[in-house]
Amino acid sequence: MFKTIKNALKTPEVRKRLLYTLVLIIVFRIGCFITVPGVDMLQLETVRESNASGIAGLIDIISGGAFSNFSIFAMSVTPYITASIVIQLLTLIVPSLKRLTQEGGEVGRQRINKYTKIISIILALIEGIGLYLSYQSQGIFVNSGALSAVLVVTGLMAGTALLMWLGEQITDKGIGNGVSMIIFIGIVSRLPSAINSIWKLIMTESGFSTTGLLTGLAIVIGALILVTAVVFIQQAERRIPVQYAKRVVGRKMMGAQNTYIPLKIAMAGVMPIIFASSFMTFPAMLIQIFIPDIASQTGFWNVIYNLSVATSSSNVAIGYTIANAVIYLLLIVGFTFFYIYATFNPAEVSANIKKNGGFIPGIRAGKPTTEYLSSVLTKLTLFGGLFLALIAILPMFMRFTNLNVAFGGTSILIVVGVALETVQQLESQLVMKHYKGFLE
């Protein structure tokens, strides 16, 4: 990884992309501290302390502290992520969108991107209104008139739109993975808070604590083991051997070739985690729009709210956490299957192998090859999805201990996954640059 970064810094074109990405990241971090106009900062500080856990705490981690500051980036890219989920689900049931995705090429991709942005703005409007109504009841706004509401909601929508633009620019002109990079930076920005939490375990008000030191070491060692396991699974792959017979191309006889199809265990990367997190937090956000004081009430909607916030709150009963963990696991596994089968079609791969005169040793071409690829892909996806889900769920139960660390399993999965994808992007850009230099 360090060698890749070193080579990237030596290559002028790639170095320019890195600097461009760095500038946009700085813009993002500055925006996290620009508070929406009309906010009473003293009252906001009081509300911030009361919202340290629950749905607000989870969104604050993803947004890099922008939510607790009620900045223009308070909603982060959650509307865009939700819109992406909606579009991908619609492509399964709307034939025109499915054709646009499969056959539209670059034009189709641009149209799908346009639809995603439109839905994102609509969702940002709904979420912005919900945030305004929720925080208005807590008195954080200097004025409570219609003009103030328009100003706050417009500021939040503009912040989300700007983040979408930043993510798009990082993808096109930077090092890639724009939206994932924004989430990555938001989570990594909490690293000083995590270090401070571990330091407070060691150096308490009464002085040095041996128990705190051992606890801190256990947290660090556990995090390193978790990161190592995530890297191992993310990089692991199953190689399906493919043999191509001799064939005539024009007037030349092409020799037989032996190659393989690399199937990664975690082919979907961090997207199932991001999708599942957004899906789990959405009910609580929607309920808070209509029932701002839902946390202090009882009844059906309070149960749904507690199920939604159990991921990030230790103030709910352990039964809610267990139910939330089960739902979270099913969502991660489900989104893993959905994402992989939306991007990898065994029937299409089998047809391409047969078309080029290839075959998998021991497997007949055609339908048997499709069934074999589907069987292997299902097993890998199930294992990878369960691994991602278990790592994301197990740290949830640490909230019922006295430990209060800023990073959870979900955060580590996203950070490690995006870091690996970014390194791969740099490597591919370096390879492309070398090819261009050779051709020139």
QUIKA-V816795 format. One record per residue. PSI is psi in whole degrees, -180 to 180 (NA if undefined). BURIAL is b if it has 24 or more other C-alpha atoms within 12 Angstrom, else e. D_LAST is the distance of its C-alpha to the last C-alpha in Angstrom with 1 decimal. Layout:
BEGIN
psi = (PSI | PSI)
burial = (BURIAL | BURIAL)
d_last = (D_LAST | D_LAST)
END
This chain:
BEGIN
psi = (-48 | -34 | -39 | -45 | -40 | -44 | -35 | -39 | -24 | -20 | 117 | -46 | -45 | -38 | -38 | -40 | -40 | -45 | -39 | -44 | -41 | -41 | -43 | -34 | -40 | -41 | -43 | -46 | -34 | -43 | -26 | -16 | 7 | 103 | 144 | 137 | 145 | 14 | 134 | 108 | -35 | -44 | -34 | -38 | -40 | -44 | -36 | -41 | -37 | -22 | 24 | -22 | -177 | -159 | -36 | -39 | -39 | -46 | -35 | -36 | -45 | -37 | 0 | 33 | -2 | -31 | -45 | -28 | -6 | 51 | 180 | -18 | 23 | -33 | -6 | -143 | 19 | -39 | -38 | -41 | -46 | -41 | -38 | -40 | -44 | -45 | -43 | -35 | -38 | -32 | -20 | -23 | -15 | 110 | -39 | -40 | -36 | -43 | -38 | -38 | -42 | -35 | -6 | -19 | -145 | -38 | -43 | -41 | -40 | -39 | -41 | -41 | -38 | -45 | -40 | -42 | -41 | -46 | -35 | -44 | -40 | -45 | -36 | -38 | -46 | -46 | -38 | -42 | -42 | -43 | -41 | -46 | -39 | -46 | -20 | -37 | -18 | 2 | 37 | -6 | 140 | -44 | 152 | 22 | 180 | -37 | -40 | -40 | -44 | -41 | -44 | -49 | -41 | -41 | -42 | -42 | -42 | -38 | -43 | -43 | -40 | -39 | -39 | -40 | -43 | -45 | -40 | -40 | -38 | -38 | -44 | -43 | -10 | -142 | 4 | 174 | 52 | -55 | -44 | -37 | -39 | -43 | -41 | -48 | -39 | -41 | -44 | -29 | -15 | -2 | -44 | -36 | -38 | -43 | -40 | -38 | -42 | -37 | -38 | -28 | -35 | -48 | 93 | 179 | -29 | -1 | -162 | 137 | 117 | -40 | -41 | -38 | -45 | -40 | -44 | -43 | -39 | -40 | -45 | -46 | -42 | -40 | -40 | -42 | -42 | -44 | -43 | -44 | -41 | -44 | -43 | -47 | -39 | -33 | -17 | 148 | 152 | 124 | 116 | 114 | 140 | 133 | 137 | 130 | 167 | 139 | 158 | 123 | 106 | -118 | 8 | 146 | 115 | 131 | 164 | 144 | 145 | 122 | -168 | 160 | 115 | 119 | 110 | 148 | -40 | 62 | -31 | -10 | -136 | -3 | -41 | -36 | -45 | -44 | -48 | -40 | -45 | -41 | -37 | -35 | -19 | -45 | -42 | -40 | -41 | -40 | -39 | -23 | -43 | -25 | 82 | -34 | 35 | -31 | -27 | 3 | 177 | 168 | -172 | -48 | -29 | -37 | -46 | -41 | -46 | -36 | -36 | -39 | -3 | -21 | -35 | 10 | 135 | 6 | 0 | 162 | 154 | -26 | -40 | -39 | -42 | -46 | -41 | -40 | -41 | -46 | -43 | -43 | -48 | -39 | -44 | -46 | -43 | -45 | -30 | -47 | -45 | -46 | -42 | -46 | -16 | -21 | -18 | 115 | 107 | -38 | -40 | -42 | -42 | -41 | -40 | -39 | -45 | -39 | -36 | 11 | 27 | 169 | 156 | 126 | 127 | -5 | 129 | 150 | 157 | -135 | -42 | -37 | -41 | -45 | -38 | -46 | -40 | -41 | -47 | -44 | -38 | -45 | -45 | -42 | -42 | -45 | -47 | -42 | -43 | -39 | -48 | -42 | -43 | -41 | -35 | -28 | -42 | -44 | -15 | -35 | -8 | -17 | -16 | 6 | -176 | 1 | 136 | 84 | 152 | -22 | 138 | -176 | -40 | -44 | -44 | -40 | -45 | -46 | -49 | -43 | -46 | -38 | -44 | -43 | -37 | -42 | -41 | -38 | -44 | -42 | -43 | -38 | -36 | -41 | -45 | -41 | -40 | -39 | -42 | -42 | -36 | -42 | -34 | NA)
burial = (e | e | e | e | e | e | b | b | e | e | e | e | b | b | b | e | b | b | e | b | b | b | e | b | b | e | e | b | b | e | b | b | e | b | b | b | b | b | b | b | e | e | e | b | e | e | b | b | e | e | b | b | b | b | b | b | b | b | b | b | b | b | b | b | b | b | b | b | b | b | b | b | b | b | b | b | b | b | b | b | b | b | b | b | b | b | b | b | e | e | e | e | e | e | e | e | b | e | e | b | b | e | e | e | e | e | e | e | e | e | e | b | b | e | b | b | b | b | b | b | b | b | b | b | b | b | b | b | b | b | b | b | b | b | b | b | e | b | e | b | b | e | e | e | e | e | e | e | b | e | b | b | b | b | b | b | b | b | b | b | b | b | b | b | b | b | b | b | b | b | b | e | b | b | b | b | b | b | b | b | b | b | b | b | b | b | b | b | b | b | b | e | e | b | e | e | b | b | b | b | b | e | e | e | e | e | e | e | e | e | e | b | e | e | b | b | e | e | b | e | e | e | b | e | e | b | b | e | b | b | b | e | b | b | b | e | e | e | e | b | e | b | b | b | e | e | e | e | e | e | e | e | e | e | e | e | e | e | e | e | b | e | b | b | b | b | b | b | b | b | b | b | b | b | b | b | b | b | b | b | b | b | b | b | b | b | b | b | b | e | b | b | e | b | b | e | e | e | e | e | b | b | b | b | b | b | b | b | b | b | b | b | b | b | b | b | e | e | e | b | b | e | b | b | b | b | b | b | b | b | b | b | b | b | b | b | b | b | b | b | e | e | e | b | e | b | e | e | b | b | e | e | b | b | e | e | b | b | b | b | e | e | e | e | b | b | e | e | b | b | e | b | b | b | e | b | b | b | e | b | b | b | b | b | b | b | b | b | b | b | b | b | b | b | b | b | b | b | b | e | e | e | b | b | b | b | b | b | b | b | b | b | b | b | b | b | b | b | b | b | b | b | b | e | b | b | b | e | b | b | e | e | e | e | e | e | e | e | e | e)
d_last = (27.9 | 28.1 | 25.2 | 23.0 | 24.3 | 23.7 | 20.0 | 19.7 | 21.3 | 18.9 | 15.8 | 16.0 | 15.1 | 17.4 | 20.0 | 20.1 | 21.0 | 23.6 | 25.2 | 25.3 | 27.0 | 29.4 | 30.4 | 31.3 | 33.2 | 35.2 | 36.0 | 37.2 | 39.4 | 40.9 | 41.8 | 43.6 | 46.2 | 46.7 | 49.9 | 50.7 | 53.2 | 56.9 | 57.0 | 59.9 | 58.2 | 61.4 | 62.1 | 58.5 | 58.9 | 62.0 | 60.3 | 57.3 | 59.6 | 61.3 | 58.0 | 56.5 | 56.6 | 56.3 | 53.8 | 53.3 | 52.4 | 49.8 | 48.1 | 48.2 | 46.3 | 43.5 | 43.5 | 43.3 | 46.8 | 46.3 | 49.0 | 51.7 | 50.8 | 51.0 | 47.9 | 45.8 | 43.7 | 46.8 | 45.9 | 42.4 | 40.2 | 43.1 | 43.5 | 39.9 | 40.2 | 43.5 | 42.0 | 39.2 | 41.9 | 43.8 | 40.9 | 40.0 | 43.7 | 44.0 | 41.2 | 43.5 | 46.4 | 45.1 | 43.6 | 41.7 | 39.9 | 39.2 | 37.7 | 35.7 | 34.2 | 33.5 | 32.5 | 31.6 | 27.9 | 26.4 | 29.3 | 31.8 | 30.3 | 30.6 | 34.2 | 35.1 | 33.8 | 35.9 | 38.9 | 38.4 | 38.4 | 41.5 | 43.3 | 42.2 | 43.8 | 47.0 | 47.2 | 46.6 | 49.5 | 51.8 | 50.9 | 51.2 | 54.6 | 55.6 | 54.6 | 56.5 | 59.6 | 59.4 | 59.1 | 61.6 | 64.3 | 63.6 | 64.0 | 60.7 | 60.3 | 62.2 | 63.0 | 63.4 | 63.4 | 61.3 | 59.2 | 58.4 | 57.4 | 55.0 | 53.5 | 53.0 | 51.7 | 49.3 | 48.0 | 47.4 | 45.6 | 43.5 | 42.5 | 41.5 | 39.5 | 37.7 | 37.0 | 35.5 | 33.3 | 32.2 | 31.5 | 29.4 | 27.4 | 26.8 | 25.7 | 23.3 | 22.1 | 23.3 | 23.1 | 24.8 | 28.4 | 29.8 | 33.5 | 33.6 | 32.3 | 35.1 | 37.7 | 36.3 | 36.6 | 40.1 | 41.3 | 39.8 | 41.5 | 44.8 | 44.1 | 46.3 | 49.1 | 48.8 | 49.0 | 51.9 | 53.7 | 53.4 | 54.6 | 57.6 | 58.5 | 58.7 | 60.3 | 63.0 | 65.6 | 68.0 | 65.5 | 63.4 | 63.5 | 63.0 | 62.8 | 60.2 | 58.1 | 58.3 | 57.5 | 54.5 | 53.2 | 53.8 | 51.7 | 48.8 | 49.0 | 49.3 | 46.2 | 44.2 | 45.5 | 44.6 | 41.1 | 40.6 | 42.0 | 39.8 | 36.6 | 37.9 | 38.6 | 35.4 | 33.2 | 35.5 | 34.7 | 36.3 | 34.2 | 35.5 | 34.7 | 33.5 | 33.7 | 32.2 | 34.1 | 32.8 | 31.9 | 30.9 | 27.7 | 27.8 | 28.9 | 27.6 | 29.6 | 27.8 | 29.4 | 31.2 | 29.3 | 30.8 | 29.2 | 30.8 | 31.1 | 31.0 | 33.9 | 34.2 | 37.8 | 37.0 | 34.4 | 35.6 | 35.0 | 37.1 | 37.5 | 40.9 | 42.2 | 41.2 | 42.6 | 45.8 | 46.3 | 46.0 | 48.3 | 50.9 | 51.0 | 51.2 | 54.9 | 56.1 | 54.2 | 55.7 | 59.2 | 59.1 | 58.5 | 61.9 | 63.8 | 62.7 | 65.4 | 64.7 | 64.5 | 68.2 | 69.4 | 70.3 | 69.9 | 67.2 | 64.5 | 65.0 | 64.4 | 61.1 | 60.1 | 60.9 | 59.0 | 55.9 | 56.2 | 57.2 | 53.6 | 53.8 | 57.5 | 60.2 | 62.9 | 63.2 | 65.2 | 63.6 | 64.3 | 61.8 | 59.2 | 59.8 | 59.6 | 56.5 | 54.9 | 55.6 | 54.3 | 51.2 | 50.6 | 51.0 | 48.7 | 45.9 | 46.3 | 46.6 | 43.5 | 41.5 | 42.6 | 41.9 | 38.4 | 37.3 | 38.8 | 37.3 | 33.8 | 34.3 | 36.2 | 37.6 | 38.6 | 35.1 | 33.5 | 36.3 | 35.7 | 32.0 | 32.9 | 35.6 | 33.4 | 30.9 | 33.8 | 33.8 | 36.8 | 37.9 | 40.1 | 43.8 | 43.1 | 43.4 | 40.7 | 41.4 | 44.0 | 44.7 | 41.0 | 41.1 | 44.3 | 43.0 | 39.9 | 42.1 | 44.5 | 42.0 | 40.3 | 43.8 | 44.8 | 41.6 | 41.8 | 45.5 | 45.0 | 42.1 | 44.0 | 47.2 | 45.4 | 43.9 | 47.2 | 49.3 | 47.2 | 47.4 | 51.1 | 52.6 | 52.0 | 53.9 | 57.2 | 56.6 | 57.7 | 61.2 | 61.2 | 61.5 | 57.8 | 55.8 | 52.1 | 49.4 | 47.1 | 48.0 | 46.5 | 44.7 | 43.1 | 41.9 | 40.4 | 38.5 | 37.3 | 36.2 | 34.7 | 32.6 | 31.6 | 30.3 | 28.5 | 26.9 | 25.7 | 24.3 | 22.4 | 21.0 | 20.0 | 18.3 | 16.3 | 15.3 | 14.3 | 12.2 | 10.5 | 9.9 | 8.6 | 6.1 | 5.1 | 5.5 | 3.8 | 0.0)
END
